Amino acid sequence: MKLSKNWHISDAQIDAILTQLRTAIESDIVTNPPLTWDDIRQALRTLEQPRPEDGRDLSTMQRKRRAAAIRGEIAARVDELRRRGVRNPVTQAEREVAERYQHANGAALNRWLRRNR
């Protein structure tokens, strides 16, 4: 069962939760008290932890998306500078974008982009 883009709950996990619910509802034993709604919510939260499809951890995926967005921003700025006839448009665009994202210079931004392809 797929709840959203990054939330995956298998049928076995759902069956396990339903089995726990059934036994909790049907049992009147004091040693096995019924589950509360907080218990159910906590169980679902642990099952619904976002997991990227390709196995990478979430922060890696976020860095890759950010790097792709920065590359697109640089490309757009390069195109604009080329139309204006600016000398070395790629270097200037990288320098401007590096300032915006608080990198030391264009070369430092380039290194970060290469590491986070």
N, CA, C and O atoms as a printed pandas DataFrame, in Angstrom:
     atom_number atom_name residue_name chain_id  residue_number  x_coord  y_coord  z_coord
0              1         N          MET        A               1    0.849   -1.169    0.000
1              2        CA          MET        A               1    0.000    0.000    0.000
2              3         C          MET        A               1    0.891    1.226    0.000
3              4         O          MET        A               1    1.825    1.300    0.799
4              5         N          LYS        A               2    0.637    2.175   -0.856
5              6        CA          LYS        A               2    1.446    3.377   -0.949
6              7         C          LYS        A               2    0.577    4.569   -0.557
7              8         O          LYS        A               2   -0.376    4.907   -1.258
8              9         N          LEU        A               3    0.916    5.213    0.582
9             10        CA          LEU        A               3    0.100    6.312    1.064
10            11         C          LEU        A               3    0.444    7.633    0.395
11            12         O          LEU        A               3   -0.447    8.431    0.104
12            13         N          SER        A               4    1.712    7.869    0.152
13            14        CA          SER        A               4    2.131    9.085   -0.516
14            15         C          SER        A               4    3.448    8.807   -1.193
15            16         O          SER        A               4    3.878    7.656   -1.272
16            17         N          LYS        A               5    4.094    9.846   -1.683
17            18        CA          LYS        A               5    5.319    9.671   -2.447
18            19         C          LYS        A               5    6.404    8.933   -1.665
19            20         O          LYS        A               5    7.068    8.055   -2.216
20            21         N          ASN        A               6    6.593    9.274   -0.391
21            22        CA          ASN        A               6    7.687    8.686    0.373
22            23         C          ASN        A               6    7.238    7.767    1.502
23            24         O          ASN        A               6    8.087    7.252    2.230
24            25         N          TRP        A               7    5.963    7.545    1.675
25            26        CA          TRP        A               7    5.490    6.708    2.759
26            27         C          TRP        A               7    5.107    5.350    2.217
27            28         O          TRP        A               7    4.248    5.246    1.341
28            29         N          HIS        A               8    5.740    4.306    2.733
29            30        CA          HIS        A               8    5.461    2.952    2.261
30            31         C          HIS        A               8    5.099    2.083    3.456
31            32         O          HIS        A               8    5.879    1.963    4.400
32            33         N          ILE        A               9    3.933    1.485    3.418
33            34        CA          ILE        A               9    3.522    0.541    4.451
34            35         C          ILE        A               9    3.151   -0.747    3.732
35            36         O          ILE        A               9    2.287   -0.764    2.855
36            37         N          SER        A              10    3.812   -1.810    4.117
37            38        CA          SER        A              10    3.549   -3.080    3.451
38            39         C          SER        A              10    2.260   -3.687    3.985
39            40         O          SER        A              10    1.769   -3.317    5.052
40            41         N          ASP        A              11    1.730   -4.621    3.221
41            42        CA          ASP        A              11    0.502   -5.307    3.633
42            43         C          ASP        A              11    0.728   -6.098    4.912
43            44         O          ASP        A              11   -0.180   -6.222    5.734
44            45         N          ALA        A              12    1.923   -6.631    5.086
45            46        CA          ALA        A              12    2.232   -7.388    6.301
46            47         C          ALA        A              12    2.192   -6.478    7.527
47            48         O          ALA        A              12    1.715   -6.881    8.588
48            49         N          GLN        A              13    2.694   -5.252    7.381
49            50        CA          GLN        A              13    2.669   -4.309    8.494
50            51         C          GLN        A              13    1.232   -3.923    8.855
51            52         O          GLN        A              13    0.887   -3.814   10.032
52            53         N          ILE        A              14    0.411   -3.722    7.846
53            54        CA          ILE        A              14   -0.997   -3.400    8.091
54            55         C          ILE        A              14   -1.687   -4.564    8.786
55            56         O          ILE        A              14   -2.445   -4.361    9.734
56            57         N          ASP        A              15   -1.428   -5.788    8.318
57            58        CA          ASP        A              15   -2.023   -6.965    8.946
58            59         C          ASP        A              15   -1.580   -7.091   10.401
59            60         O          ASP        A              15   -2.380   -7.467   11.257
60            61         N          ALA        A              16   -0.321   -6.783   10.692
61            62        CA          ALA        A              16    0.178   -6.863   12.068
62            63         C          ALA        A              16   -0.540   -5.857   12.959
63            64         O          ALA        A              16   -0.906   -6.176   14.090
64            65         N          ILE        A              17   -0.741   -4.651   12.455
65            66        CA          ILE        A              17   -1.441   -3.624   13.231
66            67         C          ILE        A              17   -2.885   -4.046   13.473
67            68         O          ILE        A              17   -3.394   -3.927   14.588
68            69         N          LEU        A              18   -3.538   -4.537   12.434
69            70        CA          LEU        A              18   -4.938   -4.969   12.593
70            71         C          LEU        A              18   -5.058   -6.139   13.558
71            72         O          LEU        A              18   -6.015   -6.214   14.329
72            73         N          THR        A              19   -4.099   -7.045   13.518
73            74        CA          THR        A              19   -4.109   -8.175   14.442
74            75         C          THR        A              19   -3.964   -7.683   15.874
75            76         O          THR        A              19   -4.667   -8.152   16.769
76            77         N          GLN        A              20   -3.052   -6.736   16.093
77            78        CA          GLN        A              20   -2.898   -6.165   17.435
78            79         C          GLN        A              20   -4.186   -5.492   17.880
79            80         O          GLN        A              20   -4.596   -5.635   19.032
80            81         N          LEU        A              21   -4.820   -4.764   16.984
81            82        CA          LEU        A              21   -6.071   -4.088   17.326
82            83         C          LEU        A              21   -7.154   -5.091   17.686
83            84         O          LEU        A              21   -7.865   -4.921   18.677
84            85         N          ARG        A              22   -7.277   -6.141   16.872
85            86        CA          ARG        A              22   -8.307   -7.162   17.147
86            87         C          ARG        A              22   -8.084   -7.822   18.498
87            88         O          ARG        A              22   -9.018   -7.986   19.284
88            89         N          THR        A              23   -6.832   -8.200   18.762
89            90        CA          THR        A              23   -6.564   -8.866   20.046
90            91         C          THR        A              23   -6.774   -7.912   21.210
91            92         O          THR        A              23   -7.234   -8.326   22.274
92            93         N          ALA        A              24   -6.442   -6.632   21.018
93            94        CA          ALA        A              24   -6.640   -5.654   22.095
94            95         C          ALA        A              24   -8.114   -5.425   22.348
95            96         O          ALA        A              24   -8.527   -5.282   23.499
96            97         N          ILE        A              25   -8.913   -5.387   21.302
97            98        CA          ILE        A              25  -10.348   -5.158   21.451
98            99         C          ILE        A              25  -11.032   -6.378   22.059
99           100         O          ILE        A              25  -11.904   -6.246   22.918
100          101         N          GLU        A              26  -10.628   -7.569   21.608
101          102        CA          GLU        A              26  -11.280   -8.790   22.061
102          103         C          GLU        A              26  -10.834   -9.222   23.448
103          104         O          GLU        A              26  -11.551   -9.970   24.112
104          105         N          SER        A              27   -9.684   -8.777   23.901
105          106        CA          SER        A              27   -9.173   -9.252   25.192
106          107         C          SER        A              27   -9.647   -8.358   26.327
107          108         O          SER        A              27   -9.667   -7.132   26.216
108          109         N          ASP        A              28  -10.020   -8.993   27.394
109          110        CA          ASP        A              28  -10.406   -8.271   28.596
110          111         C          ASP        A              28   -9.392   -8.521   29.701
111          112         O          ASP        A              28   -9.654   -8.241   30.871
112          113         N          ILE        A              29   -8.249   -9.041   29.332
113          114        CA          ILE        A              29   -7.229   -9.407   30.311
114          115         C          ILE        A              29   -6.506   -8.140   30.764
115          116         O          ILE        A              29   -6.158   -7.287   29.948
116          117         N          VAL        A              30   -6.288   -8.031   32.057
117          118        CA          VAL        A              30   -5.640   -6.842   32.602
118          119         C          VAL        A              30   -4.179   -6.773   32.176
119          120         O          VAL        A              30   -3.644   -5.678   31.996
120          121         N          THR        A              31   -3.532   -7.905   32.013
121          122        CA          THR        A              31   -2.112   -7.906   31.644
122          123         C          THR        A              31   -1.901   -7.441   30.211
123          124         O          THR        A              31   -0.803   -7.013   29.857
124          125         N          ASN        A              32   -2.930   -7.519   29.391
125          126        CA          ASN        A              32   -2.829   -7.078   28.003
126          127         C          ASN        A              32   -3.890   -6.009   27.766
127          128         O          ASN        A              32   -4.911   -6.283   27.134
128          129         N          PRO        A              33   -3.657   -4.768   28.275
129          130        CA          PRO        A              33   -4.686   -3.739   28.121
130          131         C          PRO        A              33   -4.858   -3.358   26.655
131          132         O          PRO        A              33   -3.918   -3.482   25.871
132          133         N          PRO        A              34   -6.054   -2.894   26.275
133          134        CA          PRO        A              34   -6.278   -2.516   24.881
134          135         C          PRO        A              34   -5.419   -1.313   24.493
135          136         O          PRO        A              34   -5.038   -0.494   25.329
136          137         N          LEU        A              35   -5.138   -1.242   23.229
137          138        CA          LEU        A              35   -4.326   -0.134   22.721
138          139         C          LEU        A              35   -5.124    1.163   22.762
139          140         O          LEU        A              35   -6.329    1.176   22.507
140          141         N          THR        A              36   -4.449    2.229   23.079
141          142        CA          THR        A              36   -5.080    3.547   23.032
142          143         C          THR        A              36   -4.844    4.151   21.657
143          144         O          THR        A              36   -4.048    3.637   20.871
144          145         N          TRP        A              37   -5.542    5.247   21.372
145          146        CA          TRP        A              37   -5.338    5.913   20.083
146          147         C          TRP        A              37   -3.911    6.432   19.964
147          148         O          TRP        A              37   -3.357    6.470   18.865
148          149         N          ASP        A              38   -3.307    6.834   21.087
149          150        CA          ASP        A              38   -1.911    7.286   21.054
150          151         C          ASP        A              38   -0.970    6.154   20.644
151          152         O          ASP        A              38   -0.009    6.370   19.906
152          153         N          ASP        A              39   -1.259    4.934   21.135
153          154        CA          ASP        A              39   -0.457    3.779   20.732
154          155         C          ASP        A              39   -0.575    3.529   19.232
155          156         O          ASP        A              39    0.417    3.239   18.563
156          157         N          ILE        A              40   -1.780    3.640   18.715
157          158        CA          ILE        A              40   -2.010    3.417   17.285
158          159         C          ILE        A              40   -1.293    4.487   16.465
159          160         O          ILE        A              40   -0.636    4.183   15.469
160          161         N          ARG        A              41   -1.428    5.763   16.900
161          162        CA          ARG        A              41   -0.752    6.854   16.185
162          163         C          ARG        A              41    0.765    6.654   16.179
163          164         O          ARG        A              41    1.418    6.850   15.154
164          165         N          GLN        A              42    1.320    6.264   17.331
165          166        CA          GLN        A              42    2.763    6.047   17.416
166          167         C          GLN        A              42    3.201    4.907   16.496
167          168         O          GLN        A              42    4.238    5.000   15.839
168          169         N          ALA        A              43    2.417    3.842   16.451
169          170        CA          ALA        A              43    2.755    2.714   15.572
170          171         C          ALA        A              43    2.730    3.151   14.114
171          172         O          ALA        A              43    3.606    2.772   13.335
172          173         N          LEU        A              44    1.733    3.943   13.742
173          174        CA          LEU        A              44    1.652    4.412   12.361
174          175         C          LEU        A              44    2.780    5.393   12.043
175          176         O          LEU        A              44    3.302    5.389   10.928
176          177         N          ARG        A              45    3.162    6.231   13.007
177          178        CA          ARG        A              45    4.267    7.162   12.769
178          179         C          ARG        A              45    5.560    6.417   12.482
179          180         O          ARG        A              45    6.320    6.805   11.594
180          181         N          THR        A              46    5.811    5.353   13.226
181          182        CA          THR        A              46    7.041    4.603   12.994
182          183         C          THR        A              46    6.998    3.894   11.643
183          184         O          THR        A              46    8.029    3.747   10.988
184          185         N          LEU        A              47    5.819    3.455   11.225
185          186        CA          LEU        A              47    5.710    2.791    9.933
186          187         C          LEU        A              47    5.789    3.781    8.772
187          188         O          LEU        A              47    6.217    3.421    7.675
188          189         N          GLU        A              48    5.378    5.024    9.011
189          190        CA          GLU        A              48    5.292    6.001    7.937
190          191         C          GLU        A              48    6.527    6.891    7.828
191          192         O          GLU        A              48    6.457    7.965    7.231
192          193         N          GLN        A              49    7.638    6.470    8.387
193          194        CA          GLN        A              49    8.850    7.273    8.263
194          195         C          GLN        A              49    9.225    7.348    6.784
195          196         O          GLN        A              49    9.236    6.323    6.103
196          197         N          PRO        A              50    9.533    8.548    6.275
197          198        CA          PRO        A              50    9.848    8.669    4.856
198          199         C          PRO        A              50   11.125    7.913    4.504
199          200         O          PRO        A              50   12.153    8.043    5.169
200          201         N          ARG        A              51   11.028    7.129    3.452
201          202        CA          ARG        A              51   12.177    6.376    2.959
202          203         C          ARG        A              51   12.311    6.621    1.470
203          204         O          ARG        A              51   11.374    6.350    0.719
204          205         N          PRO        A              52   13.457    7.131    1.019
205          206        CA          PRO        A              52   13.641    7.349   -0.414
206          207         C          PRO        A              52   13.578    6.022   -1.175
207          208         O          PRO        A              52   13.934    4.969   -0.647
208          209         N          GLU        A              53   13.127    6.097   -2.401
209          210        CA          GLU        A              53   12.931    4.895   -3.203
210          211         C          GLU        A              53   14.246    4.183   -3.519
211          212         O          GLU        A              53   14.271    2.957   -3.619
212          213         N          ASP        A              54   15.336    4.934   -3.679
213          214        CA          ASP        A              54   16.580    4.295   -4.098
214          215         C          ASP        A              54   17.488    3.942   -2.931
215          216         O          ASP        A              54   18.643    3.583   -3.159
216          217         N          GLY        A              55   17.025    4.027   -1.708
217          218        CA          GLY        A              55   17.797    3.561   -0.577
218          219         C          GLY        A              55   18.706    4.595    0.056
219          220         O          GLY        A              55   19.279    4.323    1.111
220          221         N          ARG        A              56   18.865    5.756   -0.531
221          222        CA          ARG        A              56   19.703    6.784    0.075
222          223         C          ARG        A              56   18.964    7.411    1.248
223          224         O          ARG        A              56   17.736    7.369    1.325
224          225         N          ASP        A              57   19.735    7.991    2.155
225          226        CA          ASP        A              57   19.059    8.651    3.271
226          227         C          ASP        A              57   18.478    9.979    2.805
227          228         O          ASP        A              57   18.867   10.504    1.761
228          229         N          LEU        A              58   17.555   10.513    3.576
229          230        CA          LEU        A              58   16.771   11.668    3.162
230          231         C          LEU        A              58   17.618   12.911    2.963
231          232         O          LEU        A              58   17.367   13.677    2.033
232          233         N          SER        A              59   18.615   13.134    3.810
233          234        CA          SER        A              59   19.440   14.341    3.669
234          235         C          SER        A              59   20.228   14.315    2.366
235          236         O          SER        A              59   20.436   15.362    1.753
236          237         N          THR        A              60   20.665   13.147    1.935
237          238        CA          THR        A              60   21.372   13.038    0.662
238          239         C          THR        A              60   20.458   13.425   -0.487
239          240         O          THR        A              60   20.863   14.143   -1.400
240          241         N          MET        A              61   19.228   12.946   -0.438
241          242        CA          MET        A              61   18.281   13.272   -1.499
242          243         C          MET        A              61   17.990   14.778   -1.523
243          244         O          MET        A              61   17.873   15.374   -2.594
244          245         N          GLN        A              62   17.875   15.381   -0.350
245          246        CA          GLN        A              62   17.620   16.820   -0.299
246          247         C          GLN        A              62   18.787   17.612   -0.859
247          248         O          GLN        A              62   18.583   18.594   -1.572
248          249         N          ARG        A              63   20.012   17.196   -0.546
249          250        CA          ARG        A              63   21.193   17.885   -1.102
250          251         C          ARG        A              63   21.233   17.747   -2.616
251          252         O          ARG        A              63   21.579   18.699   -3.317
252          253         N          LYS        A              64   20.887   16.587   -3.119
253          254        CA          LYS        A              64   20.892   16.384   -4.567
254          255         C          LYS        A              64   19.844   17.265   -5.254
255          256         O          LYS        A              64   20.101   17.836   -6.314
256          257         N          ARG        A              65   18.670   17.369   -4.643
257          258        CA          ARG        A              65   17.635   18.244   -5.216
258          259         C          ARG        A              65   18.074   19.703   -5.179
259          260         O          ARG        A              65   17.853   20.454   -6.129
260          261         N          ARG        A              66   18.697   20.093   -4.072
261          262        CA          ARG        A              66   19.175   21.478   -3.962
262          263         C          ARG        A              66   20.261   21.750   -4.997
263          264         O          ARG        A              66   20.273   22.815   -5.615
264          265         N          ALA        A              67   21.173   20.800   -5.193
265          266        CA          ALA        A              67   22.230   20.965   -6.191
266          267         C          ALA        A              67   21.636   21.095   -7.588
267          268         O          ALA        A              67   22.101   21.911   -8.384
268          269         N          ALA        A              68   20.621   20.306   -7.891
269          270        CA          ALA        A              68   19.976   20.390   -9.206
270          271         C          ALA        A              68   19.310   21.749   -9.392
271          272         O          ALA        A              68   19.364   22.326  -10.477
272          273         N          ALA        A              69   18.688   22.256   -8.341
273          274        CA          ALA        A              69   18.052   23.572   -8.431
274          275         C          ALA        A              69   19.094   24.669   -8.644
275          276         O          ALA        A              69   18.872   25.595   -9.424
276          277         N          ILE        A              70   20.219   24.568   -7.958
277          278        CA          ILE        A              70   21.291   25.564   -8.121
278          279         C          ILE        A              70   21.861   25.502   -9.525
279          280         O          ILE        A              70   22.116   26.537  -10.140
280          281         N          ARG        A              71   22.065   24.283  -10.041
281          282        CA          ARG        A              71   22.566   24.151  -11.423
282          283         C          ARG        A              71   21.616   24.802  -12.420
283          284         O          ARG        A              71   22.051   25.462  -13.363
284          285         N          GLY        A              72   20.322   24.614  -12.206
285          286        CA          GLY        A              72   19.336   25.246  -13.088
286          287         C          GLY        A              72   19.383   26.758  -12.987
287          288         O          GLY        A              72   19.251   27.459  -13.991
288          289         N          GLU        A              73   19.571   27.257  -11.783
289          290        CA          GLU        A              73   19.668   28.701  -11.574
290          291         C          GLU        A              73   20.905   29.270  -12.265
291          292         O          GLU        A              73   20.850   30.341  -12.870
292          293         N          ILE        A              74   22.008   28.554  -12.173
293          294        CA          ILE        A              74   23.240   28.994  -12.843
294          295         C          ILE        A              74   23.039   29.006  -14.348
295          296         O          ILE        A              74   23.438   29.953  -15.026
296          297         N          ALA        A              75   22.415   27.946  -14.876
297          298        CA          ALA        A              75   22.191   27.871  -16.326
298          299         C          ALA        A              75   21.326   29.031  -16.817
299          300         O          ALA        A              75   21.594   29.609  -17.870
300          301         N          ALA        A              76   20.296   29.364  -16.056
301          302        CA          ALA        A              76   19.421   30.470  -16.446
302          303         C          ALA        A              76   20.188   31.792  -16.424
303          304         O          ALA        A              76   20.035   32.622  -17.321
304          305         N          ARG        A              77   21.010   31.978  -15.398
305          306        CA          ARG        A              77   21.788   33.222  -15.295
306          307         C          ARG        A              77   22.839   33.298  -16.397
307          308         O          ARG        A              77   23.081   34.378  -16.935
308          309         N          VAL        A              78   23.468   32.174  -16.746
309          310        CA          VAL        A              78   24.449   32.145  -17.839
310          311         C          VAL        A              78   23.785   32.548  -19.145
311          312         O          VAL        A              78   24.337   33.332  -19.916
312          313         N          ASP        A              79   22.602   32.011  -19.388
313          314        CA          ASP        A              79   21.873   32.339  -20.609
314          315         C          ASP        A              79   21.575   33.836  -20.680
315          316         O          ASP        A              79   21.730   34.464  -21.728
316          317         N          GLU        A              80   21.153   34.389  -19.562
317          318        CA          GLU        A              80   20.848   35.819  -19.514
318          319         C          GLU        A              80   22.107   36.660  -19.749
319          320         O          GLU        A              80   22.066   37.651  -20.478
320          321         N          LEU        A              81   23.208   36.268  -19.141
321          322        CA          LEU        A              81   24.457   37.027  -19.308
322          323         C          LEU        A              81   25.005   36.907  -20.727
323          324         O          LEU        A              81   25.569   37.864  -21.259
324          325         N          ARG        A              82   24.840   35.739  -21.339
325          326        CA          ARG        A              82   25.283   35.568  -22.732
326          327         C          ARG        A              82   24.508   36.484  -23.669
327          328         O          ARG        A              82   25.079   37.087  -24.579
328          329         N          ARG        A              83   23.203   36.582  -23.439
329          330        CA          ARG        A              83   22.397   37.460  -24.286
330          331         C          ARG        A              83   22.823   38.920  -24.151
331          332         O          ARG        A              83   22.710   39.691  -25.104
332          333         N          ARG        A              84   23.304   39.297  -22.991
333          334        CA          ARG        A              84   23.785   40.656  -22.786
334          335         C          ARG        A              84   25.185   40.883  -23.349
335          336         O          ARG        A              84   25.626   42.024  -23.488
336          337         N          GLY        A              85   25.882   39.796  -23.673
337          338        CA          GLY        A              85   27.225   39.905  -24.224
338          339         C          GLY        A              85   28.298   40.076  -23.167
339          340         O          GLY        A              85   29.351   40.650  -23.446
340          341         N          VAL        A              86   28.058   39.597  -21.978
341          342        CA          VAL        A              86   29.024   39.715  -20.885
342          343         C          VAL        A              86   30.170   38.740  -21.118
343          344         O          VAL        A              86   29.964   37.618  -21.581
344          345         N          ARG        A              87   31.371   39.180  -20.794
345          346        CA          ARG        A              87   32.552   38.334  -20.930
346          347         C          ARG        A              87   32.565   37.318  -19.784
347          348         O          ARG        A              87   32.239   37.671  -18.651
348          349         N          ASN        A              88   32.932   36.081  -20.055
349          350        CA          ASN        A              88   32.961   34.973  -19.089
350          351         C          ASN        A              88   31.633   34.830  -18.323
351          352         O          ASN        A              88   31.608   34.985  -17.102
352          353         N          PRO        A              89   30.558   34.541  -19.015
353          354        CA          PRO        A              89   29.249   34.490  -18.345
354          355         C          PRO        A              89   29.130   33.361  -17.321
355          356         O          PRO        A              89   28.456   33.517  -16.302
356          357         N          VAL        A              90   29.782   32.224  -17.587
357          358        CA          VAL        A              90   29.676   31.095  -16.663
358          359         C          VAL        A              90   30.340   31.440  -15.333
359          360         O          VAL        A              90   29.774   31.203  -14.266
360          361         N          THR        A              91   31.534   31.996  -15.407
361          362        CA          THR        A              91   32.272   32.366  -14.194
362          363         C          THR        A              91   31.497   33.406  -13.391
363          364         O          THR        A              91   31.389   33.306  -12.169
364          365         N          GLN        A              92   30.967   34.393  -14.083
365          366        CA          GLN        A              92   30.231   35.446  -13.385
366          367         C          GLN        A              92   28.941   34.904  -12.763
367          368         O          GLN        A              92   28.590   35.261  -11.638
368          369         N          ALA        A              93   28.244   34.048  -13.497
369          370        CA          ALA        A              93   27.009   33.471  -12.958
370          371         C          ALA        A              93   27.304   32.613  -11.728
371          372         O          ALA        A              93   26.580   32.674  -10.734
372          373         N          GLU        A              94   28.366   31.818  -11.801
373          374        CA          GLU        A              94   28.734   30.988  -10.648
374          375         C          GLU        A              94   29.099   31.863   -9.451
375          376         O          GLU        A              94   28.745   31.545   -8.316
376          377         N          ARG        A              95   29.800   32.954   -9.704
377          378        CA          ARG        A              95   30.183   33.858   -8.624
378          379         C          ARG        A              95   28.942   34.472   -7.962
379          380         O          ARG        A              95   28.857   34.534   -6.736
380          381         N          GLU        A              96   27.991   34.921   -8.773
381          382        CA          GLU        A              96   26.769   35.539   -8.236
382          383         C          GLU        A              96   25.934   34.546   -7.428
383          384         O          GLU        A              96   25.438   34.868   -6.348
384          385         N          VAL        A              97   25.790   33.341   -7.965
385          386        CA          VAL        A              97   24.996   32.327   -7.271
386          387         C          VAL        A              97   25.721   31.864   -6.006
387          388         O          VAL        A              97   25.079   31.566   -4.999
388          389         N          ALA        A              98   27.053   31.801   -6.052
389          390        CA          ALA        A              98   27.831   31.412   -4.870
390          391         C          ALA        A              98   27.619   32.416   -3.742
391          392         O          ALA        A              98   27.513   32.025   -2.579
392          393         N          GLU        A              99   27.559   33.675   -4.064
393          394        CA          GLU        A              99   27.289   34.699   -3.040
394          395         C          GLU        A              99   25.912   34.488   -2.422
395          396         O          GLU        A              99   25.746   34.580   -1.206
396          397         N          ARG        A             100   24.938   34.208   -3.264
397          398        CA          ARG        A             100   23.569   34.032   -2.790
398          399         C          ARG        A             100   23.445   32.837   -1.849
399          400         O          ARG        A             100   22.692   32.883   -0.876
400          401         N          TYR        A             101   24.183   31.771   -2.138
401          402        CA          TYR        A             101   24.113   30.570   -1.312
402          403         C          TYR        A             101   25.243   30.496   -0.296
403          404         O          TYR        A             101   25.485   29.432    0.275
404          405         N          GLN        A             102   25.935   31.598   -0.060
405          406        CA          GLN        A             102   26.961   31.756    0.958
406          407         C          GLN        A             102   28.145   30.809    0.808
407          408         O          GLN        A             102   28.642   30.268    1.796
408          409         N          HIS        A             103   28.595   30.609   -0.429
409          410        CA          HIS        A             103   29.843   29.909   -0.678
410          411         C          HIS        A             103   30.930   30.957   -0.845
411          412         O          HIS        A             103   30.636   32.109   -1.165
412          413         N          ALA        A             104   32.175   30.573   -0.635
413          414        CA          ALA        A             104   33.280   31.533   -0.679
414          415         C          ALA        A             104   33.428   32.161   -2.060
415          416         O          ALA        A             104   33.659   33.364   -2.178
416          417         N          ASN        A             105   33.295   31.344   -3.106
417          418        CA          ASN        A             105   33.414   31.829   -4.482
418          419         C          ASN        A             105   32.804   30.797   -5.431
419          420         O          ASN        A             105   32.262   29.781   -4.995
420          421         N          GLY        A             106   32.899   31.069   -6.721
421          422        CA          GLY        A             106   32.323   30.167   -7.714
422          423         C          GLY        A             106   32.970   28.801   -7.720
423          424         O          GLY        A             106   32.300   27.793   -7.944
424          425         N          ALA        A             107   34.277   28.760   -7.473
425          426        CA          ALA        A             107   34.985   27.471   -7.464
426          427         C          ALA        A             107   34.508   26.604   -6.296
427          428         O          ALA        A             107   34.337   25.395   -6.447
428          429         N          ALA        A             108   34.296   27.218   -5.144
429          430        CA          ALA        A             108   33.802   26.464   -3.985
430          431         C          ALA        A             108   32.397   25.923   -4.254
431          432         O          ALA        A             108   32.086   24.788   -3.894
432          433         N          LEU        A             109   31.561   26.729   -4.881
433          434        CA          LEU        A             109   30.217   26.271   -5.246
434          435         C          LEU        A             109   30.304   25.113   -6.235
435          436         O          LEU        A             109   29.567   24.134   -6.121
436          437         N          ASN        A             110   31.203   25.229   -7.202
437          438        CA          ASN        A             110   31.401   24.156   -8.182
438          439         C          ASN        A             110   31.793   22.850   -7.508
439          440         O          ASN        A             110   31.273   21.791   -7.858
440          441         N          ARG        A             111   32.703   22.917   -6.546
441          442        CA          ARG        A             111   33.119   21.702   -5.828
442          443         C          ARG        A             111   31.925   21.087   -5.095
443          444         O          ARG        A             111   31.731   19.872   -5.120
444          445         N          TRP        A             112   31.126   21.942   -4.441
445          446        CA          TRP        A             112   29.960   21.431   -3.728
446          447         C          TRP        A             112   28.976   20.776   -4.697
447          448         O          TRP        A             112   28.407   19.726   -4.396
448          449         N          LEU        A             113   28.779   21.398   -5.858
449          450        CA          LEU        A             113   27.860   20.844   -6.859
450          451         C          LEU        A             113   28.359   19.499   -7.375
451          452         O          LEU        A             113   27.565   18.580   -7.575
452          453         N          ARG        A             114   29.663   19.377   -7.592
453          454        CA          ARG        A             114   30.219   18.107   -8.063
454          455         C          ARG        A             114   30.063   17.015   -7.020
455          456         O          ARG        A             114   29.775   15.868   -7.362
456          457         N          ARG        A             115   30.249   17.357   -5.750
457          458        CA          ARG        A             115   30.106   16.350   -4.688
458          459         C          ARG        A             115   28.659   15.900   -4.505
459          460         O          ARG        A             115   28.403   14.799   -4.015
460          461         N          ASN        A             116   27.725   16.745   -4.894
461          462        CA          ASN        A             116   26.305   16.446   -4.646
462          463         C          ASN        A             116   25.523   16.245   -5.940
463          464         O          ASN        A             116   24.380   16.688   -6.054
464          465         N          ARG        A             117   26.127   15.592   -6.894
465          466        CA          ARG        A             117   25.433   15.316   -8.161
466          467         C          ARG        A             117   24.311   14.357   -7.965
467          468         O          ARG        A             117   23.619   14.012   -8.923
